[in-house]
Amino acid sequence: MEEEAKSDSDSEPCFMSDHEGFFGSIKNSTRDFAVTEINISGQLVTETTLVDNVSSQLYDSSGQMCPGGELKIEGNLTPLTTEDVKVKTDCIPEELCCAAVECHNVDTAAGECEEAFDLEAVLGPAANEALERFATSVRDAPRRDSIADRTELFLGAFAEKHQRASVHRAVRHLFPFLVTLTNKTEVLVKEDPDYRELASLVSEEEAEDFFRFIDAKVPNASFTFAQDDSKEHRKAVHHFVSKRFGKLVETKSFSDVSGPGLQKTAITVRFRARSKPAKKRTAADCQEESVIYTGFTLRKENLETLEAISYMAAMLGVLPSDFTYAGIKDKRALTHQSMVVKKISPERLLQRRPEFEKKGIQLSHVRPVSQPLHLGRLRGNRFQLVVRDLRPHTPDSTADLPRLVQEALDNVKVKGFVNLYGPQRFGAGQRVKTDQVGLALLKEEMVEAVQLFFTPDEGDDLQNRAKKHFLQTGSARESLALMPEQRVRERLMLRALHRYGTGREGCVRAWLSLPHGVRIFYIHAYCSRVWNQATAYRLLCLGHGPSALRGDLVWAPGERGQGEGQTPQQIHVVTAEEEAGCVFSLRQVVLPMPGNSVTYPENAVGPWYRARLEKDGLQSCRFRVTSLKLNVPGCYRPLLAFPRNLTHRLQGLPGGSPEEHEAPLAPPSGPSLALLFDLDSSCYATVCLREVMKCDP
């Protein structure tokens, strides 16, 4: 892997132009790197949108509904067409277009996936630790005929109903063998006798998955127990489910004959259909039963997206999984992005704004919305960057800087840049890269993946001490006590490892404690590494010519969705005749992210992919990790990317105008370059700058 990595973007970048470039540095401060999300309608999330104008007529600045609540829209509005809101596949990040869930034993509707519950954020460290000790004692206790004398554990008093609901939901998800009780505002927990009874009939893993299925109540979902050849045993399972959940679900046995004398039977559980039409509900009933969603724009500085979410969730008394967003933004930057939080009204969110600001989190455009956000639901990002301490690659040529800068920017506007994943995709500065973890997960080497995840980096800070302690001692509990509160992923993993052990099964549980988007991120990092190397190979072997070549992949011309839905764009393989006629340009070429549903190029690049995967031991990989409920179908990414709306300002040059010297952009360290440009989602500003500067910024 190390040998192969020498040819990728981290060491030998690919360039589209041959201008000279210049040296410089970025991210000298967070204010030097500002990122603003562009929503699906093409508007900056910091700007007032039609939705914000509408909500401002219904809500005042404090979040209270205005008197009368009447909505008046003035002026002419142009209706949005399907094309206005369509998300093109080539602009969707892998977090969306590569991600799919395979729920073990559970057949759910499309898009359903498990949530990640951080109980410590809701209960606090002391109560959470007491709950984990209680759960361990219940799990490890010998089975008894009577459990009436089991003790209860007091979790705390929660004044708000939504807080109690969050505790109930989180406990049931993480500990399906426990049941929560409410006494006014107090929440207690004890062993669930129904779980213990079912666990005496089936495996504990099946029992846990079944109770999660029951609690989720996903419409049209089904649950299938393991195959069972004993009729008497199946009868006992049927009887239990019917006795305890008969009004909610129904059970049936299905047989599968796979050969002569080989009949295998399993029990499938389905939710019952409504026996009679629902009664007509009033508008007030609908409003009361509907889930509340509040949208807002999040401004953060020098803070990870997940860290900001974890803090806000703790302050609001909800779960981190109640927050949704279109994409994750840089930590070392000043960023603005859209978010939606579930079960929190605009009034409650605004009340907490002073507490958020103490953490460097600012909220704006707070408004009621009808649904959550989804990963990839954005048009792109606007970058406002400052490159400081400019100097030419050739000494004593400072006077040429204006020419060098203008030439570089003109080239990138016309020729674009190679759309590589930036080093931050793989964990810039980390000893173990994220793609190495992803490879271990694809090979289902769960213990190895956990060890790679907890490999410490350089330095002796608390995070590295905690990681080093875990690898040396294997004590997840002691390492959890050392791990800083803001390290959300590490703490979730350590809690699961403490609960389930550090063997293979415990490591699987630890990975499952992370949100689906985080788990799939590591596998996507590996696929991204392969994509970078495939791109370098394509350009090295087949050249940078302006036209697509035979065997290249491009989007099929004229492909559009039919009917009510939108079908994915189809891939077309360039023919010899199309190459000769220069039918397709290089900017139309796409390369596949590895997966189980992609087409590979039909030229020298196709065999390269197969050899590359074989080198990593993935020659027979199905790109499914069933134990982690992950499926990687793959997707396509354009070979080239182009900045839009690119403008610049050069300051601090010797002999420059007085206005330039007075501007705060240019500190005493030397000339500075301010850049503003837009990129499609999943494109990296640092890679664009590498093309401009001909060096790592």
C-alpha positions as CSV (number, residue, x, y, z in Angstrom):
1,M,0.0,0.0,0.0
2,E,2.8,2.4,0.8
3,E,4.5,1.8,-2.5
4,E,1.3,2.4,-4.4
5,A,0.6,5.6,-2.4
6,K,3.8,7.1,-3.8
7,S,2.0,7.6,-7.1
8,D,-1.1,9.3,-5.8
9,S,-2.0,12.9,-5.1
10,D,-0.2,13.2,-1.8
11,S,3.3,13.0,-3.5
12,E,3.0,13.3,-7.2
13,P,0.1,15.6,-8.1
14,C,-1.3,15.7,-11.7
15,F,-1.5,19.0,-13.4
16,M,-3.6,20.2,-16.4
17,S,-1.5,23.3,-17.2
18,D,2.2,24.1,-17.5
19,H,2.4,27.6,-16.0
20,E,5.1,28.3,-13.5
21,G,3.0,28.9,-10.3
22,F,4.2,30.4,-7.0
23,F,4.8,29.6,-3.3
24,G,2.4,30.6,-0.5
25,S,0.7,29.4,2.6
26,I,-3.0,29.0,3.6
27,K,-4.9,28.6,6.8
28,N,-2.6,30.8,8.7
29,S,-5.7,31.5,10.7
30,T,-9.3,30.2,10.5
31,R,-10.5,33.5,9.0
32,D,-8.1,32.9,6.1
33,F,-10.2,29.9,5.0
34,A,-14.0,30.6,4.8
35,V,-16.4,28.1,3.4
36,T,-20.1,28.8,2.7
37,E,-22.5,26.1,1.6
38,I,-24.5,26.6,-1.6
39,N,-27.9,25.0,-1.2
40,I,-29.7,22.8,-3.7
41,S,-31.4,25.9,-5.2
42,G,-28.0,27.5,-5.9
43,Q,-28.2,30.1,-3.0
44,L,-25.6,30.7,-0.3
45,V,-27.0,29.5,3.0
46,T,-26.0,32.9,4.5
47,E,-28.4,34.7,2.2
48,T,-32.1,35.3,2.8
49,T,-34.1,32.8,0.7
50,L,-37.7,32.6,-0.2
51,V,-38.2,30.2,2.6
52,D,-36.6,32.6,5.1
53,N,-38.8,35.4,3.8
54,V,-41.9,33.2,4.3
55,S,-40.9,32.2,7.8
56,S,-40.0,35.8,8.8
57,Q,-43.6,36.7,8.2
58,L,-44.8,33.9,10.5
59,Y,-42.1,34.3,13.2
60,D,-40.5,37.4,14.7
61,S,-36.8,37.8,15.6
62,S,-37.3,35.9,18.9
63,G,-38.8,32.9,17.2
64,Q,-42.4,33.7,18.4
65,M,-45.2,33.5,15.9
66,C,-46.4,36.8,14.7
67,P,-49.9,37.9,15.5
68,G,-52.4,36.4,13.1
69,G,-49.7,34.3,11.4
70,E,-51.0,35.3,8.0
71,L,-48.7,34.7,5.0
72,K,-48.5,37.3,2.3
73,I,-46.1,36.9,-0.7
74,E,-45.6,39.8,-2.9
75,G,-44.1,40.0,-6.4
76,N,-43.9,37.4,-9.2
77,L,-42.4,34.1,-8.4
78,T,-40.9,31.8,-11.1
79,P,-41.9,28.2,-10.5
80,L,-39.0,25.8,-10.0
81,T,-38.6,23.1,-12.6
82,T,-37.3,19.6,-12.1
83,E,-34.0,20.7,-13.5
84,D,-33.7,23.5,-11.0
85,V,-33.7,21.1,-8.1
86,K,-32.2,18.0,-9.6
87,V,-29.0,16.7,-8.0
88,K,-26.7,15.4,-10.6
89,T,-24.9,12.1,-9.8
90,D,-21.5,13.6,-10.7
91,C,-22.0,16.3,-8.1
92,I,-23.1,14.1,-5.2
93,P,-20.5,13.2,-2.6
94,E,-19.8,9.5,-1.9
95,E,-21.5,9.9,1.5
96,L,-24.8,9.8,-0.5
97,C,-24.3,8.1,-3.8
98,C,-22.1,5.2,-2.5
99,A,-23.9,4.7,0.8
100,A,-26.6,2.1,1.3
101,V,-27.7,0.0,4.3
102,E,-28.1,-3.7,4.6
103,C,-30.0,-4.2,7.8
104,H,-29.3,-7.6,9.3
105,N,-32.4,-9.7,9.4
106,V,-34.6,-6.6,9.0
107,D,-36.2,-5.6,5.7
108,T,-36.8,-1.9,5.9
109,A,-38.0,0.8,3.6
110,A,-35.3,2.5,1.4
111,G,-33.2,5.0,3.2
112,E,-33.8,3.6,6.7
113,C,-30.6,3.1,8.8
114,E,-29.8,2.9,12.4
115,E,-29.1,6.0,14.5
116,A,-26.2,6.5,16.7
117,F,-27.2,7.3,20.3
118,D,-24.8,9.1,22.6
119,L,-26.5,8.5,26.0
120,E,-23.7,10.4,27.9
121,A,-24.7,13.6,26.2
122,V,-28.3,13.1,27.5
123,L,-27.7,11.6,30.9
124,G,-24.4,13.0,31.9
125,P,-21.2,11.0,32.6
126,A,-22.1,9.7,36.1
127,A,-25.6,8.5,35.2
128,N,-24.3,7.0,32.0
129,E,-21.6,5.1,33.8
130,A,-24.1,3.8,36.4
131,L,-26.4,2.6,33.5
132,E,-23.6,0.7,31.9
133,R,-22.7,-1.0,35.1
134,F,-26.4,-1.9,35.7
135,A,-26.7,-3.2,32.1
136,T,-23.6,-5.3,32.5
137,S,-24.9,-6.8,35.7
138,V,-28.2,-7.7,34.1
139,R,-26.6,-9.2,31.0
140,D,-24.1,-11.3,33.0
141,A,-26.6,-12.5,35.6
142,P,-27.7,-16.1,35.3
143,R,-31.1,-16.8,33.9
144,R,-33.8,-17.3,36.5
145,D,-37.5,-18.3,36.4
146,S,-38.6,-15.2,38.2
147,I,-37.1,-11.7,37.8
148,A,-39.7,-9.8,39.8
149,D,-37.1,-9.1,42.5
150,R,-34.6,-7.4,40.1
151,T,-33.7,-3.9,41.2
152,E,-34.5,-0.7,39.3
153,L,-32.0,2.0,38.4
154,F,-32.9,5.7,38.7
155,L,-31.6,7.6,35.7
156,G,-32.7,11.1,36.6
157,A,-35.5,13.6,36.5
158,F,-36.3,15.3,33.1
159,A,-38.8,18.2,33.1
160,E,-39.3,18.2,29.3
161,K,-41.3,15.4,27.7
162,H,-39.0,15.3,24.7
163,Q,-36.0,14.7,27.0
164,R,-37.7,11.7,28.6
165,A,-38.6,10.4,25.1
166,S,-34.9,10.7,24.1
167,V,-33.8,8.7,27.1
168,H,-36.4,6.0,26.4
169,R,-35.4,5.7,22.8
170,A,-31.7,5.7,23.4
171,V,-31.9,3.1,26.2
172,R,-34.1,0.7,24.2
173,H,-31.8,1.0,21.2
174,L,-28.5,0.4,23.1
175,F,-29.8,-2.0,25.7
176,P,-32.8,-3.9,24.2
177,F,-32.8,-6.2,27.3
178,L,-33.8,-3.2,29.5
179,V,-37.1,-1.4,29.7
180,T,-37.7,2.2,30.9
181,L,-40.4,3.4,33.2
182,T,-41.7,6.9,33.9
183,N,-42.9,8.3,37.2
184,K,-43.9,11.8,36.6
185,T,-40.6,13.5,35.5
186,E,-38.4,10.6,36.7
187,V,-37.1,7.9,34.4
188,L,-36.2,4.4,35.8
189,V,-34.8,1.4,34.1
190,K,-35.0,-2.4,34.8
191,E,-34.6,-5.7,33.1
192,D,-37.3,-6.5,30.4
193,P,-38.9,-9.8,31.2
194,D,-40.0,-10.2,27.6
195,Y,-36.5,-10.0,26.4
196,R,-35.3,-12.6,28.8
197,E,-38.1,-15.0,27.7
198,L,-37.2,-14.6,24.0
199,A,-33.5,-14.9,24.7
200,S,-34.2,-18.3,26.2
201,L,-35.6,-19.4,22.8
202,V,-33.2,-17.7,20.3
203,S,-29.8,-16.2,20.4
204,E,-29.2,-13.0,22.4
205,E,-28.2,-11.2,19.2
206,E,-31.5,-12.2,17.5
207,A,-33.4,-11.1,20.5
208,E,-31.8,-7.7,20.5
209,D,-32.4,-7.2,16.8
210,F,-36.0,-8.3,17.2
211,F,-36.7,-5.8,19.9
212,R,-35.0,-3.0,17.9
213,F,-37.3,-4.0,15.0
214,I,-40.4,-3.8,17.3
215,D,-39.4,-0.4,18.8
216,A,-38.6,1.1,15.4
217,K,-42.1,0.4,14.0
218,V,-40.9,1.0,10.4
219,P,-44.0,0.6,8.1
220,N,-43.9,-2.4,5.8
221,A,-40.8,-3.8,7.6
222,S,-40.3,-7.4,8.4
223,F,-38.0,-9.5,10.6
224,T,-36.8,-13.0,9.9
225,F,-35.4,-15.3,12.6
226,A,-32.6,-17.8,11.9
227,Q,-33.6,-21.0,10.1
228,D,-35.0,-23.5,12.5
229,D,-35.7,-27.2,11.6
230,S,-37.5,-27.9,14.9
231,K,-41.3,-27.6,14.6
232,E,-41.8,-27.6,18.3
233,H,-39.2,-24.8,18.8
234,R,-40.8,-22.7,16.0
235,K,-44.2,-23.2,17.7
236,A,-42.7,-21.8,21.0
237,V,-41.4,-18.7,19.2
238,H,-44.7,-18.3,17.4
239,H,-46.5,-18.5,20.7
240,F,-44.2,-15.9,22.4
241,V,-44.6,-13.4,19.7
242,S,-48.3,-13.8,19.4
243,K,-48.8,-13.6,23.2
244,R,-46.7,-10.5,23.6
245,F,-47.1,-8.6,20.4
246,G,-50.1,-10.2,18.7
247,K,-52.0,-6.9,18.2
248,L,-49.0,-5.3,16.5
249,V,-47.5,-8.1,14.4
250,E,-48.2,-11.4,12.7
251,T,-45.9,-14.4,12.2
252,K,-45.6,-16.9,9.4
253,S,-43.2,-19.8,8.7
254,F,-41.6,-20.0,5.2
255,S,-39.8,-23.0,3.8
256,D,-36.9,-22.9,1.4
257,V,-36.2,-26.1,-0.5
258,S,-32.5,-26.0,-1.7
259,G,-32.2,-29.6,-2.8
260,P,-33.6,-33.1,-2.3
261,G,-34.4,-33.6,1.3
262,L,-33.0,-30.1,2.2
263,Q,-35.9,-28.1,3.5
264,K,-35.1,-25.1,5.7
265,T,-37.8,-23.2,7.5
266,A,-37.7,-19.7,9.2
267,I,-40.2,-17.5,11.0
268,T,-40.9,-14.1,9.5
269,V,-42.6,-11.3,11.5
270,R,-44.5,-8.5,9.9
271,F,-46.4,-5.5,11.2
272,R,-50.2,-5.9,10.8
273,A,-52.0,-3.8,8.3
274,R,-54.7,-1.5,9.6
275,S,-58.0,-3.4,10.2
276,K,-60.1,-0.4,9.5
277,P,-59.6,3.1,8.0
278,A,-58.2,5.6,10.4
279,K,-60.7,8.1,11.7
280,K,-60.7,11.6,10.2
281,R,-58.4,13.8,12.0
282,T,-58.6,17.6,12.5
283,A,-55.9,20.0,11.5
284,A,-55.1,20.4,15.2
285,D,-54.6,16.6,15.6
286,C,-52.3,16.5,12.6
287,Q,-50.2,19.4,13.9
288,E,-50.0,17.8,17.3
289,E,-48.8,14.4,15.9
290,S,-46.4,15.7,13.3
291,V,-42.7,15.8,14.0
292,I,-41.2,19.2,14.5
293,Y,-38.3,20.1,12.3
294,T,-36.3,23.4,12.6
295,G,-33.9,24.5,10.0
296,F,-31.0,26.9,10.6
297,T,-27.6,28.1,9.3
298,L,-24.7,27.0,11.5
299,R,-21.6,29.2,11.7
300,K,-18.6,27.5,13.4
301,E,-14.9,28.3,13.7
302,N,-12.1,25.9,14.4
303,L,-14.6,23.2,15.3
304,E,-15.5,19.9,13.7
305,T,-19.1,19.5,12.5
306,L,-19.7,16.4,14.7
307,E,-18.2,18.2,17.7
308,A,-20.6,21.1,17.2
309,I,-23.6,18.8,16.9
310,S,-22.6,16.8,20.0
311,Y,-22.5,20.0,22.0
312,M,-25.8,21.4,20.7
313,A,-27.5,18.0,21.3
314,A,-26.3,18.0,25.0
315,M,-27.6,21.5,25.5
316,L,-31.0,20.8,23.9
317,G,-31.5,17.4,25.5
318,V,-31.7,15.5,22.2
319,L,-29.6,13.0,20.4
320,P,-26.8,13.9,17.9
321,S,-28.7,11.7,15.4
322,D,-31.6,14.2,15.6
323,F,-29.4,16.7,13.6
324,T,-29.1,16.3,9.8
325,Y,-26.9,18.2,7.4
326,A,-25.9,18.1,3.7
327,G,-22.2,17.8,4.2
328,I,-19.3,18.0,6.7
329,K,-17.1,21.1,6.7
330,D,-13.5,21.7,7.5
331,K,-12.4,22.1,11.1
332,R,-9.6,24.7,10.6
333,A,-11.9,27.2,8.9
334,L,-14.7,29.6,9.3
335,T,-17.7,27.7,7.9
336,H,-21.4,28.2,7.3
337,Q,-23.8,25.3,6.5
338,S,-27.4,24.3,6.6
339,M,-28.7,22.1,9.4
340,V,-32.1,20.7,10.6
341,V,-32.8,19.5,14.1
342,K,-35.8,17.3,14.9
343,K,-38.2,17.8,17.8
344,I,-36.9,21.3,18.7
345,S,-39.0,24.3,17.9
346,P,-37.5,27.6,16.6
347,E,-38.4,29.2,20.0
348,R,-36.4,26.6,22.0
349,L,-33.4,26.7,19.6
350,L,-33.2,30.5,19.9
351,Q,-33.4,30.4,23.6
352,R,-30.2,28.3,23.7
353,R,-28.3,30.6,21.3
354,P,-26.3,32.4,24.1
355,E,-25.0,29.0,25.3
356,F,-24.0,28.0,21.8
357,E,-22.1,31.2,21.3
358,K,-19.8,30.4,24.3
359,K,-18.6,27.4,22.2
360,G,-18.0,29.5,19.1
361,I,-21.3,28.3,17.5
362,Q,-23.6,30.9,16.0
363,L,-27.1,30.3,14.5
364,S,-29.0,32.3,11.9
365,H,-32.0,31.9,9.6
366,V,-33.8,29.9,12.2
367,R,-37.1,28.7,10.8
368,P,-39.6,25.8,10.8
369,V,-39.1,23.3,8.0
370,S,-41.1,20.3,6.8
371,Q,-38.4,17.6,6.6
372,P,-34.7,16.7,7.6
373,L,-31.7,17.3,5.4
374,H,-29.9,14.5,3.5
375,L,-26.2,14.1,2.8
376,G,-25.3,15.4,-0.7
377,R,-28.3,17.7,-0.8
378,L,-26.3,20.8,-1.8
379,R,-25.1,22.4,-5.0
380,G,-21.5,23.1,-3.8
381,N,-19.5,25.4,-1.6
382,R,-18.1,29.0,-1.9
383,F,-14.5,29.4,-0.8
384,Q,-13.0,32.7,0.3
385,L,-9.3,32.1,0.9
386,V,-6.2,34.1,1.6
387,V,-2.9,32.8,0.4
388,R,-0.1,34.6,2.4
389,D,3.6,35.1,1.9
390,L,3.5,34.9,-1.9
391,R,6.8,34.4,-3.6
392,P,7.8,33.0,-7.0
393,H,9.4,29.6,-7.5
394,T,12.4,31.4,-9.0
395,P,14.3,33.7,-6.6
396,D,14.5,37.4,-7.2
397,S,11.3,37.5,-9.4
398,T,8.9,39.2,-7.0
399,A,8.1,41.8,-9.7
400,D,6.7,38.9,-11.8
401,L,4.1,37.9,-9.2
402,P,1.1,39.7,-10.9
403,R,1.9,38.0,-14.1
404,L,2.4,34.6,-12.5
405,V,-0.9,34.9,-10.6
406,Q,-2.9,36.1,-13.6
407,E,-1.5,33.3,-15.8
408,A,-2.2,30.6,-13.3
409,L,-5.8,31.8,-12.7
410,D,-6.5,32.1,-16.4
411,N,-5.3,28.6,-17.0
412,V,-7.4,27.0,-14.2
413,K,-10.5,28.8,-15.5
414,V,-10.1,27.4,-19.0
415,K,-8.5,24.0,-18.4
416,G,-9.7,23.2,-14.9
417,F,-7.9,20.9,-12.5
418,V,-7.7,17.2,-11.9
419,N,-10.5,16.4,-9.5
420,L,-8.5,14.5,-7.0
421,Y,-9.4,14.0,-3.4
422,G,-7.4,16.2,-1.1
423,P,-5.1,15.0,1.7
424,Q,-7.7,15.8,4.3
425,R,-9.8,13.1,2.9
426,F,-7.2,10.6,4.2
427,G,-6.4,12.3,7.5
428,A,-3.6,14.8,6.8
429,G,-1.0,14.6,9.4
430,Q,-2.2,11.3,10.9
431,R,0.1,8.4,11.3
432,V,-2.5,5.9,10.1
433,K,-4.6,7.2,7.2
434,T,-8.4,6.7,7.0
435,D,-8.1,4.6,3.8
436,Q,-6.0,2.0,5.7
437,V,-8.8,1.7,8.2
438,G,-11.3,1.4,5.3
439,L,-9.3,-1.4,3.7
440,A,-9.3,-3.4,7.0
441,L,-13.1,-3.0,7.2
442,L,-13.6,-4.2,3.6
443,K,-11.5,-7.3,4.5
444,E,-13.7,-7.6,7.6
445,E,-10.6,-7.5,9.8
446,M,-12.5,-5.9,12.7
447,V,-9.9,-6.1,15.4
448,E,-7.2,-4.8,13.1
449,A,-9.4,-1.9,12.0
450,V,-10.0,-0.9,15.7
451,Q,-6.3,-1.0,16.4
452,L,-5.6,1.2,13.3
453,F,-8.4,3.6,14.4
454,F,-6.7,4.0,17.9
455,T,-3.1,4.3,16.6
456,P,-1.8,7.5,18.2
457,D,-0.3,10.3,16.2
458,E,2.7,12.4,17.1
459,G,2.4,14.4,20.3
460,D,1.6,13.8,23.9
461,D,-1.9,15.4,24.2
462,L,-4.8,13.7,26.0
463,Q,-6.2,12.2,22.9
464,N,-2.9,10.4,22.0
465,R,-2.4,9.4,25.6
466,A,-5.8,7.7,25.7
467,K,-5.2,5.9,22.4
468,K,-1.7,4.8,23.5
469,H,-3.1,3.5,26.8
470,F,-5.8,1.5,25.0
471,L,-3.3,-0.2,22.7
472,Q,-0.9,-1.0,25.5
473,T,-3.4,-2.2,28.1
474,G,-6.6,-3.1,26.2
475,S,-8.6,-1.3,28.9
476,A,-11.4,0.6,27.2
477,R,-12.8,1.8,30.5
478,E,-9.5,3.5,31.6
479,S,-8.9,4.9,28.1
480,L,-12.5,6.3,28.1
481,A,-11.6,8.2,31.3
482,L,-8.6,9.7,29.6
483,M,-10.3,10.6,26.2
484,P,-11.3,14.3,25.9
485,E,-15.0,15.0,25.8
486,Q,-14.9,16.5,22.3
487,R,-13.5,13.3,20.8
488,V,-17.0,12.0,20.0
489,R,-16.1,9.1,17.7
490,E,-13.4,7.7,20.0
491,R,-15.6,7.9,23.1
492,L,-18.5,6.1,21.3
493,M,-16.1,3.3,20.3
494,L,-14.5,3.0,23.7
495,R,-17.9,2.8,25.5
496,A,-18.9,-0.1,23.2
497,L,-15.6,-1.9,23.6
498,H,-16.0,-1.5,27.4
499,R,-19.5,-3.0,27.2
500,Y,-18.9,-5.8,24.7
501,G,-15.2,-6.6,25.0
502,T,-12.2,-6.2,22.6
503,G,-12.7,-9.4,20.7
504,R,-14.0,-9.6,17.1
505,E,-17.7,-9.4,18.2
506,G,-16.9,-6.5,20.6
507,C,-15.1,-4.6,17.7
508,V,-18.1,-5.1,15.4
509,R,-20.3,-3.6,18.1
510,A,-17.9,-0.7,18.5
511,W,-18.1,0.1,14.8
512,L,-21.9,-0.2,14.9
513,S,-21.9,2.4,17.7
514,L,-20.9,5.0,15.1
515,P,-23.4,6.6,12.8
516,H,-23.8,4.9,9.4
517,G,-22.2,7.9,7.7
518,V,-19.1,7.6,9.8
519,R,-18.7,3.9,9.2
520,I,-19.1,4.2,5.5
521,F,-16.6,7.2,5.5
522,Y,-13.6,4.9,6.1
523,I,-14.5,2.6,3.2
524,H,-15.1,5.6,1.0
525,A,-11.7,6.9,1.9
526,Y,-10.1,3.6,0.6
527,C,-12.2,3.9,-2.6
528,S,-11.1,7.5,-2.9
529,R,-7.4,6.5,-2.7
530,V,-8.0,4.0,-5.5
531,W,-9.8,6.6,-7.5
532,N,-6.9,9.1,-7.1
533,Q,-4.4,6.5,-8.3
534,A,-6.6,5.4,-11.2
535,T,-6.9,9.0,-12.3
536,A,-3.1,9.5,-12.2
537,Y,-2.7,6.3,-14.2
538,R,-5.3,7.4,-16.8
539,L,-3.6,10.7,-17.4
540,L,-0.1,9.2,-17.4
541,C,-0.9,6.4,-19.8
542,L,-3.5,8.0,-22.1
543,G,-2.5,11.6,-21.8
544,H,-4.2,15.0,-21.2
545,G,-5.6,15.4,-24.7
546,P,-8.8,17.4,-25.1
547,S,-10.9,14.5,-26.3
548,A,-12.2,11.3,-24.6
549,L,-10.5,8.2,-25.9
550,R,-11.9,4.8,-26.8
551,G,-12.9,2.8,-23.7
552,D,-13.3,5.9,-21.5
553,L,-16.5,6.3,-19.6
554,V,-18.8,9.3,-20.1
555,W,-22.4,10.2,-19.1
556,A,-24.7,8.8,-21.8
557,P,-26.0,11.7,-24.0
558,G,-29.6,12.7,-23.5
559,E,-30.2,10.4,-20.5
560,R,-33.0,11.8,-18.3
561,G,-35.3,10.4,-15.7
562,Q,-38.6,9.1,-17.0
563,G,-42.0,9.2,-15.3
564,E,-42.5,10.5,-11.8
565,G,-39.0,9.5,-10.4
566,Q,-35.6,10.3,-11.6
567,T,-33.4,7.4,-12.8
568,P,-29.6,7.6,-12.4
569,Q,-27.7,8.8,-15.4
570,Q,-26.4,5.9,-17.5
571,I,-22.7,5.4,-18.3
572,H,-21.6,5.2,-22.0
573,V,-18.4,3.6,-23.2
574,V,-16.6,5.7,-25.8
575,T,-16.3,3.9,-29.2
576,A,-13.4,4.1,-31.7
577,E,-15.7,6.1,-34.1
578,E,-16.5,8.6,-31.3
579,E,-12.8,9.0,-30.5
580,A,-12.0,9.7,-34.1
581,G,-14.8,12.2,-34.4
582,C,-13.9,13.9,-31.1
583,V,-17.5,13.5,-29.9
584,F,-16.7,13.7,-26.2
585,S,-14.3,16.0,-24.5
586,L,-11.9,15.1,-21.6
587,R,-14.1,17.2,-19.2
588,Q,-16.9,14.7,-19.8
589,V,-14.9,11.7,-18.7
590,V,-15.7,10.0,-15.4
591,L,-14.0,7.3,-13.5
592,P,-15.7,4.8,-11.2
593,M,-15.4,4.7,-7.4
594,P,-15.0,0.9,-6.7
595,G,-18.2,-0.8,-5.8
596,N,-20.5,-3.7,-6.7
597,S,-22.6,-1.8,-9.2
598,V,-20.2,0.1,-11.4
599,T,-18.8,-0.3,-14.9
600,Y,-15.0,-0.1,-15.3
601,P,-13.3,1.5,-18.3
602,E,-12.7,-0.7,-21.4
603,N,-9.2,0.5,-22.0
604,A,-5.9,0.1,-20.1
605,V,-7.5,1.6,-17.0
606,G,-10.0,-1.3,-16.5
607,P,-7.3,-4.0,-16.0
608,W,-5.4,-1.5,-13.8
609,Y,-8.4,-1.4,-11.4
610,R,-8.6,-5.2,-11.2
611,A,-4.8,-5.5,-10.5
612,R,-5.0,-2.7,-7.9
613,L,-7.8,-4.4,-5.9
614,E,-6.1,-7.8,-6.2
615,K,-2.9,-6.3,-4.7
616,D,-4.9,-5.3,-1.6
617,G,-6.5,-8.8,-1.4
618,L,-9.9,-7.6,-2.7
619,Q,-10.1,-9.6,-5.9
620,S,-13.3,-11.3,-4.7
621,C,-14.6,-8.5,-2.6
622,R,-18.4,-8.0,-2.9
623,F,-18.1,-4.5,-1.4
624,R,-20.5,-5.5,1.3
625,V,-19.7,-5.6,5.0
626,T,-22.8,-7.4,6.3
627,S,-21.7,-7.4,9.9
628,L,-21.5,-3.5,9.8
629,K,-24.7,-3.2,7.7
630,L,-22.8,-1.5,4.8
631,N,-23.2,-1.8,1.1
632,V,-21.0,0.0,-1.3
633,P,-22.5,0.1,-4.8
634,G,-20.0,2.6,-6.1
635,C,-20.5,5.8,-8.1
636,Y,-18.7,7.9,-10.8
637,R,-16.7,11.1,-10.4
638,P,-15.7,13.5,-13.1
639,L,-12.0,13.5,-14.1
640,L,-11.8,17.3,-14.1
641,A,-13.4,20.1,-12.1
642,F,-13.7,23.8,-12.8
643,P,-14.0,26.7,-10.4
644,R,-16.9,29.1,-11.1
645,N,-17.2,32.8,-10.4
646,L,-13.4,33.1,-9.8
647,T,-12.2,36.5,-8.7
648,H,-8.9,37.6,-7.0
649,R,-7.2,40.5,-5.3
650,L,-3.4,40.8,-5.0
651,Q,-2.0,43.0,-2.3
652,G,1.2,44.0,-0.5
653,L,3.5,44.1,-3.6
654,P,6.5,46.5,-3.5
655,G,5.4,49.8,-5.1
656,G,1.7,48.9,-4.9
657,S,-1.0,51.5,-4.6
658,P,-1.6,53.2,-1.2
659,E,-5.0,51.4,-1.0
660,E,-3.3,48.1,-1.2
661,H,-0.9,48.9,1.6
662,E,-3.7,50.1,3.8
663,A,-5.9,47.0,3.4
664,P,-5.8,44.5,6.3
665,L,-5.3,41.6,3.8
666,A,-1.5,42.1,3.5
667,P,0.5,41.6,6.8
668,P,4.2,42.5,7.1
669,S,5.1,38.9,6.1
670,G,4.8,39.7,2.4
671,P,2.4,39.8,-0.6
672,S,-1.0,38.1,-0.2
673,L,-3.6,36.8,-2.6
674,A,-7.4,36.8,-1.8
675,L,-9.4,34.3,-3.9
676,L,-13.1,33.8,-4.1
677,F,-14.6,30.9,-6.2
678,D,-17.3,28.2,-6.2
679,L,-16.8,24.5,-6.5
680,D,-19.3,21.6,-6.9
681,S,-19.8,19.4,-3.8
682,S,-17.1,17.0,-3.0
683,C,-14.5,19.1,-4.8
684,Y,-11.5,20.3,-2.8
685,A,-10.3,23.9,-2.7
686,T,-6.8,22.8,-1.7
687,V,-6.5,20.6,-4.9
688,C,-7.6,23.6,-7.0
689,L,-4.9,25.7,-5.3
690,R,-2.3,23.0,-6.0
691,E,-3.1,23.4,-9.7
692,V,-2.9,27.2,-9.4
693,M,0.3,27.3,-7.4
694,K,2.1,24.1,-8.7
695,C,2.9,23.1,-5.1
696,D,1.1,22.2,-1.9
697,P,-0.4,25.3,-0.4
